[in-house]
Amino acid sequence: MDAKKLIALVVIVFLGFWMFTDPASLADTSKSAASGGWDLTTEAFSGVIDFVGAMD
């Protein structure tokens, strides 16, 4: 088994264990990570729009 498959398996097992032992905490963490990812995406697009607008 190569390293990528082993790491993926370990992550899946860890998330499964976390889901069964503390699902509320996993849900809160997932929600905050998704919110942070969305904020990062909107900031990146705003930066690109500002950059393109400044080129005029």
Secondary structure, DSSP 4 states (H G I P E B T S, - for coil): --HHHHHHHHHHHHHHHHHHH-HHHHHHHHHHHHHHHHHHHHHHHHHHHHHHHHT-
